[in-house]
């Protein structure tokens, strides 16, 4: 027992590990454990949208000021991944990053209690920033982990399935809020007290997850592993980090897309109330949208497994983002139930965008994969930039006109799928068609052919790492 607790749980990033050729079967358990985390931040994000609306009523604040919750939550994504979270990931590995993020998340959840007692909007914003810091640290590790833990061919499918679980959390949160926390029979003040208890329960659950991630077996995928895999797939050196143009366009697209997604979700209830629905019914409609969002993620992941050219991730991303723009325009130009239906359809077609942008942007990075993942997670901070703009337009005009803000985000995000389909298509297809990790004895076959691990690492990074 003593030997188990004293075991080494970190791994140097310049060492090729046994995780370099993880098969689908070997990656199932660690990917399942990490997917649990996605439900957590899906729930937190879904509850954020409902809190945003009810704070406007209970604390007597404007729509633009209530966006401070989103700015606090997503502002943490701008600060943490490129600084402390990214450093922890590169220095100590995935397991320690998961445990650190969970610990910070637990503290943030506990801070909701004094904030609720004092009915302080500033306190809620501060608590939400700490929650965001914890979740952004988790996501700095979780998104890249799912992208690279297992056969490269299935990276988009793995992350879309995990994001579907996140979408399930986002679906459950507003439904629970409308039926329990802020039901018609419960005044808003009592509803805020109920939220305090929910976050206390989340903190306890997170504490158990910390223990689970310490005890559970989990592979450490290093930069050297990714350099080796990239050398096998593309047989070229990805070059210096500053020349990873596919990544930087992906970061831009992610920033604009997430900003548009969060702005729409934050003010969906305002939009529905403007269309003639009650606050409770509006929350139900948001839950419907989030439910379709989650369902379509499962559907999209399934379609990507089909050997049909049209269902390549890069094609599907271009179509889905384009439809988001089309339905945003339709929501602006219509009214009543029709406009709400158009807004729900936007949520539906947002489904695969985040995960697919993320995985396509990581393609071909090799030894830069962890650093690139930190940049892509930092791009989630777009959720702090777009909601204040939309809130200001809601205050000055109305929610229908304000739909122009997310519409603009979808247009700007569309630059990336245009690039990967016109210029980067060949590279995307090489990674999607590779057999690395599919055949369990792939590595042994290469050794028999005279291709050693040292040669592959040297080919990718110019540094020979002797592997025994």
N, C-alpha and C positions, 0 to 999 in steps of 0.2 A: 504493500500500500504506500509506504514511504517513497519507494522508487517511482510510483505513478505520479504522485504530487510534485516530485522534484524533477520530473522530466522536462526537457527543453521544449518550449512551445513557440520559439521564434526560429527564423531561418534567414541566413544571409542572402541578399538579392543576387549575388554573383555566382551562386552555386546551382548547378543543374540537379534537380531533385527527381524523385520517382514520379512526381506529378506531371512530368513533361509529356507523357503519353497516356493520360487518363482515358479510359474507355467510357462508353455511355453507362455501363453498369456500375463501374467504380465511382462515377461522379454523382450517382443518384442520391445517396444519403447526405453528403455535404450540401448539395444543391437544395435538397428538401429543407434542411435546417435553416439555410439562409433565406429561403422563400418565406418562412414564418415571419421574418422581420418585415417583409413587404406588407403583410396585413397590418402590422403595427402602424407604419407611417401612412398607409391608406386610411386607416381609421382616424388618425390625428388630422390628416388633411381634410377628410370628409366632415369632421366635426368643426373644423376651422371655418368652413363655408357657412354653416348654420350659425355659429357664434357671431360671425361678422354681421349678420342681419339682426340678431336679437340684441346685440350690444347697442345698436343704433337706437333701439326703443328703450331699453332698460337704463342705459347710462346717458341717454339724451345727447348723442353725438351725431355728427353728419356722416353721410356715406363716404366722403373722402377721408375723414378722420378715422373711420372704422377700418380703412385699408391699412392702418398702422399695424394691425394684427398680421396681415400678410407680409408687410414690409419687414416686420420683426422676424417672422418665421423664415422667410426666404432670404432675408439679409444675412442670416447665419450661413446660408449656402454660399454666399459671396466671400465670406471671411474664412470659414474653416477648411474647405477642401484644398485650397491652394497654400495653406499655411500649416497649422498643427495637424489636421487630419491626414493630409497627404504625406507629411513627414513621418507620422506614426506608421502609416501603411508601408512606406518604403524602408523604414528603419526596423520595424518589428514584425511586419507581416499582417495577414488578414485576421488571424484569430485575435490578436491583441487589439487591433482596430475595432473589431466587432465588440469586444468586451468594454473598451473605452467608450464607444458610442452609446452602448446600453447604459453604462453608469451615468453618463451626462444626461441621457434621456430620463432616467429615474429621478434625478435631482430636479429637472425641469418640471416633471409631473407633480412632484411634491410642492413646488413653489406655487402651483395653482391654488393651494388651500389658503395661505395668507392673502393672496390676491383677491380671492372670492370673499373672504371675511371682510376685507377693507373696501370691497366694491371699487377697486382701483383699476381703471383702464390701463394706466401706465404699468401697473403691476402685472396685469394680464399680458401686456406686450413684452415685458421683460421675461416673464415665464415662457412665453411662446418663443422668444429668442433662444433661451436655453434648450427648449425642446427641439428647436430647429438645429441647434449646434449638435445635439446628440444624434438626431436623424441624419444630418448631413455627413457626420462622421461615419455612421453606419452605411450610408449610401456610397460614400467614397470607396468603401471596400466591397459592398454587396453587388453593385452594378458591374464593376470589372470582374469580380469573382465569377458571377454567373456567365459572363461573356466568354471567359477563358477556361472555366473548369469543365472539361469534357471536350468532345470532338468539335473542332472549329466550325464544321458544317452546320451545326445546330445552334450556334450562339444566339441568333435572332429568336429562335423558337424558345430556348431556355428563358431568355429575359422577358419575352412577351408573356409566357406562362406565369412567371413570377409577378409581372406587372398586372396580370389578370387577377391574381390573388390580392394585390394591392387595391385594384379596382373593386374587389368584393368588400374590402374594408371601407372604402369610400362610399359604397352603396349602403352598407349596414349603418354607418354613422349618422347620416341625415335621417334615415328611417327611424332609428332609435331615438334621435332627437325629437322628431315630430310626434312620435307615439308615446314617449316617456318623459324626456326632459322638458320639452316645451309644448306639451299637449294642451288642448283648449281648456282642460280642467286644471291646469297647473299654471300659476302666474309666472312671469319671466324671472322674478327674483328667486322663487323656489327652484326654477329650472337651472339657474346658475349654481345653486347649491348642489343640485344633482350632478352637475358637471364636475364639481370638486371631488365628489365621491368616485366618479368614473376615473378621473386622472389618478386618484389614490390607488384604485384597483390596478390601473395600468402600471404604476410604479412597482407594485408588488409582483406583478407578472414579469416585468422587465428584470427584477432582481433574480428571479428563478432562471430566466434566460441566460444571465451572466454565468451562473453555475453550469448550465447546460453547455454553453460554448467553451467553457474551460475543460469540461470532462469529455466532450464528444471528439471522436477522431475527425481530423480535418486536414486536407492536404494544403501545403503552402506552395502556391505557384509563384515562382520568382521571375525576375527580369531575364535571367539566363535561360529559364525554361521557355519563355516567350520568344527569345531570340532564336533558340533551337527550332521551335515549331515553325516560326516564320521562314527560317532558312529551308526547311523541308517543303513548305508550301510554295513559296514564290522564288526561292533560290536567288534572292537579291538582298543587298543591304538596304534597309529603309532610309539610311542617311541620318543626318543630324536632326534633332527635334524641331529646330526652327524651320525646316523644310517640309513639315508634315501638313501640307495644305488641305488635304482631305479632313484631317482632324479639326483644323481651325475653322473651316466652313461648317463642320458639324457642330462646333461649339456655338457659332453664331446662330445657326438654325435652332439649336436647342434652347438658347436664350430667348429667342423671339417666340418659339412655339410654346414654351412653358409659360412665358409671360401672358400670351393670349389665352392659354388654357385656364390659368389661375384667375385672370380677370373675368372671364366668362363665368366660372364656377362661383366666384365671390359675389357677383351681382346677379346671379341667375334668379334668386328669390325676389330681388327688387324688380327684375324684368318680368317675372310671372305675376307679381302683385300689380304691376302697372297694366298687365294684360287682363286683370279682373279677378285673379284668384286670391284666396285668403292666405295668410302666412303659413298656416299648417298645410294647406293644399299645395302651396308653392314648394314647401320642404319635401312633400311626397313626390312632386314632379321632379325635383332635383334627384331624389332617390331613384326614380325611374330612369332618368338620364344616366346616372352613375351605374345602375344595373345593366343597361344596354352597353355602356362603356366597358364594363367588366366582361360581359358575355362576348362582345365583339373581339376582345383580346384573345379569349380562348379560341374563337372562330378563326381569327387571323393566324394564330400559331398553328392551328390545324391545316389551314390552306397552304402555309409555307412548307409543309411536309410533302405536299403533292408534287410529283415530277412534271409540273406544267409550267412552261416558261413565263406565262402571265403572272404567276404567283411568286415570282422572285421578289425578295424583300424590297429591292430598290424600285421596282415597278409599283408595288403596293403602296409604298410610302408616298410616291408622287401622286397617285390617285387619291389616297385618303386625305392628304393635306389639301389637294385641290378641291375636294368636296367640302372640307371645312370652310374654305373661302366662299364657295357657292352658297352654302346654307347660312353663313353669316350675313351675306348680302340679302338673302331671302328673309331672314329674321328682322333685318332693319326695315325692309320695305312692306312688311305685313303687320297685322295687329291681331289682338285677341288670341284664341286658341291656336290659330295657324302659326303665329310668330313663336309661340312657346314650343310647338311641335318642331319648328325649324331649329330652335336652340337645342332641343333634345337631340336632334339629328347631328348637330355639331359635336355634342358630347360623344355620340356613338362613333363617329368617324375620327375622333381624336385618338381612339383606342390604341392603335399600334404605333403611333408616331414617335413617342418618347423612346421606347425600347429599340425601335428600328433605327432611328437617328443615332442612338448611342452605339449600337453594335457596328453599324456601317462606318461610323467615324473612327472606331477602334481598329478596323481592318488594316492590316499591314504595318502596324506600329512596332511590332517585335519588342525589343528591349525598352521601348518608350511607353508600353501599354499602361502601366500603373500611373505614370505621370499624365498621360493623355486622359485616363479615366478621371483623375482629379479635376482636370480642366472641364470635362463634360459635366461632372457633378456641380462644379462651381457655376456652370451656365444655368442651372436651375434657379439661380438668383434672379433670372428674368421675372420670376413671380413676385419680386419686390418692386420692380420698375413699372409694370403695366397696370396693376390694380389702382394705384393712386391716380394715374391718368384717367382711367375709366370712372373712378369715383368722382373726380372733379367734373367730368362731363355729365354724370348722373345728377349731381347737385345743380349744375347750371342749366341743363336741358332735360333729358330723360334717359332711361335705360336703353330705349330703342336706338336713339342716336348714338349713345355710348358704345353700341355694338361695333362701331367703326374701329375702335381700339383693338379688340381681338382680331377683327378682319385684317387690319394692317399687319398684325403679328404673323398670321398665316401666310400672307404674301411674302413677307421678308424671309420666313423660314423655308419657303419653297425653293430658295436658291440652292440649297444643299442637294435635294433630290434631282434637280436639273443637272447639277455638276456630276453626281455619281452615275447618272444614266448616260450622259453625253461624253464625259471625259474619263470617269473612273470605273466604267462598267466592266471592263476586262478584269481589273484587279478584284472587284467584288465577286465576279463569277468564279475566279480561280479559287478563292477562299471557300466559296459555297460548294464547290465540286470536289474539294480535297477529301482523301480517304484517311487522313491523319486522325488517329483515335478511333476510327471505325473498326479497323482490324486490330485485334488484341495483340497480335505478334508482329505488328508493323515494324517496330523498332528492331526486333530480332532479324527480320528479313534484310533490313538495311545494313546491319552489322555483317551478315553473311555476304552481302554484296560489296563489302569493303568500305562502307561509308561510316566513319566513326563519329561519335558525339562531338569530339574535339574539333573535327573538321567542320561540322555544321555550325558550331558556336563561332569559330574563327571566321567563317564565311559571312556570318551575320553581323558580328560586332568587332571583329579584328582582334579579339582577346581569346586566347586559348585557355579553357578551364578544364583541367584534368578531372575526369570522372571515373570512379572505380565502381 
